[in-house]
Structure formats: C-alpha cells, structure tokens
Amino acid sequence: MLIPAFTLDLKHPILKGLTAVGKFDGKHPALTCGTSAGKIFFHSPNEKDPKDRVRILNINRKISALACGALNPNQDKDILLVGAQTTLLAYDVLDNRDLFFKDAPDGVNAIVVGVFAGIEKPLATCASLR
C-alpha cells in the first residue's frame, strides 16, 4: 500500500497534461500545474516559510500548454512558458515578472524547451496542434 508524502487542497482542478517541474531558483524543483480557472499553481516544498510553499499565478486565459526550461545560458534558473488560445507568455517565477508576451493567432498547444542539434543556445519551440 502506498502512503502519500503530502496532500494539497487546491480548490481548482488541475488540467490534464498541464504539469511541469521547474527549478525557478536554479536549485530546487517546484511543481507547476495549470488549473481550469486560468491560474497556475506552484508548489515549492523547499521554501522555509510554509506560506511561500504554495503560490498561484492568475493568467486570466484558458491555458493550453505549459513548459519550464533554462532559456538564458547565462542563468541557471528555469523560465515558465505558458501557452494559451492566442498567446505565449514567458514568465520569470523567481522575479515575478513577464519576460515576453507574444501573439499566437493559431494558439499554443505544445511547448518544448531545450538545446537542439546545431544550435548553441536553448530554444522554446511552440506549436498549434489543430
């Protein structure tokens, strides 16, 4: 029988396929999930203050894709990428600020972050799967 290590009551259901783990401080993993209410939930179990372990970011859009990755080769921390029906948002979780916001008329349903063959710097590749 499995015993849960912890439980969380989010008050909002997590959407299927909208979960990721990012090291937003460059060291500690944090669980990131998209909710049905257009919000993003962060659980950072390594925060010293229990009040800081759970945070909510209100996107106010229907979230369709979620990914985390290190986009800046000069920094160790991950960036959160949020796809929606007509936009892409890059968000710095640690500094609580938008890095960029792009229109995506066809929507963003898939995001992959990483280093690709033949390209030196990390990329975020986004797609609409209609």
C-alpha positions in Angstrom: 0.0 0.0 0.0 1.3 3.4 -0.9 1.3 6.2 1.6 1.2 9.8 0.4 4.1 12.1 1.3 1.9 15.1 1.3 -1.6 16.3 0.2 -2.7 19.6 -1.2 -6.2 21.1 -1.5 -6.0 23.4 -4.5 -9.7 24.4 -4.7 -9.3 24.2 -8.6 -8.9 21.0 -10.7 -5.6 20.5 -12.4 -5.9 20.2 -16.2 -4.7 17.0 -17.9 -1.3 17.5 -19.5 -0.6 20.8 -17.8 2.1 20.0 -15.3 5.8 20.6 -15.3 8.7 20.7 -12.8 11.0 23.7 -12.9 14.0 24.9 -10.9 12.9 28.6 -10.9 15.6 29.5 -8.3 18.2 27.4 -10.1 18.5 24.8 -7.3 15.2 23.4 -6.0 12.4 21.7 -8.1 8.9 23.2 -7.9 5.7 21.5 -9.2 3.8 23.7 -11.6 0.3 23.0 -12.8 -2.4 24.7 -14.9 -5.9 24.9 -13.4 -9.3 25.1 -15.0 -9.7 28.6 -13.7 -6.9 30.1 -15.9 -4.4 30.0 -13.0 -1.1 28.4 -12.5 -0.3 26.7 -9.2 3.3 26.4 -7.8 4.3 24.1 -5.1 7.8 24.7 -3.8 8.4 22.3 -0.9 11.9 23.7 -0.1 10.7 27.2 0.9 11.5 27.9 4.5 8.2 29.8 5.2 5.2 27.4 4.8 3.2 30.3 3.4 5.6 30.6 0.5 5.4 26.9 -0.5 2.1 27.3 -2.4 1.6 30.2 -4.8 -0.9 31.0 -7.5 -0.4 33.0 -10.7 -3.5 34.3 -12.3 -3.2 34.2 -16.2 -6.8 35.0 -16.9 -6.7 32.9 -20.0 -7.6 29.4 -20.9 -4.2 27.6 -20.5 -3.4 25.1 -23.3 0.3 24.3 -22.8 2.9 24.6 -20.0 6.7 24.0 -20.0 9.7 25.0 -18.0 13.3 25.3 -19.0 16.5 27.4 -18.9 16.3 29.8 -21.8 19.2 32.1 -20.8 22.5 30.3 -21.0 24.0 32.9 -18.5 21.5 31.9 -15.8 20.8 28.5 -14.1 17.2 29.2 -13.3 14.2 27.9 -15.4 11.7 30.1 -17.1 8.0 29.2 -17.2 6.3 29.2 -20.6 2.5 29.4 -20.8 0.6 28.7 -24.0 -3.0 29.9 -24.4 -5.6 30.0 -27.2 -3.9 33.0 -28.9 -0.8 33.9 -26.9 2.6 32.7 -25.5 3.9 34.1 -22.2 7.4 33.7 -20.8 7.4 34.3 -17.1 10.3 34.6 -14.6 8.8 33.0 -11.5 11.6 34.0 -9.1 11.4 37.7 -10.0 7.6 37.6 -10.5 7.7 39.3 -13.9 6.8 38.8 -17.5 9.8 38.3 -19.8 7.9 38.4 -23.1 4.3 38.1 -24.4 3.7 37.1 -28.0 0.6 36.8 -30.0 0.0 33.3 -31.5 -3.1 33.6 -33.7 -3.4 29.8 -34.1 -2.8 29.2 -30.4 -0.1 27.3 -28.5 -1.0 23.7 -27.7 2.6 22.3 -27.3 5.9 23.7 -26.0 9.3 22.1 -25.9 12.3 23.8 -24.3 15.9 22.6 -24.8 19.1 22.7 -26.8 18.7 21.3 -30.3 21.4 19.9 -32.6 23.3 22.5 -34.5 22.1 25.4 -32.3 24.2 26.7 -29.5 21.6 28.5 -27.3 18.4 26.9 -25.8 15.2 27.4 -27.7 11.5 27.2 -26.9 9.6 25.6 -29.7 5.8 26.1 -29.8 3.1 24.5 -31.9 -0.6 24.6 -32.6 -2.0 21.1 -32.9 -5.2 21.7 -34.7 
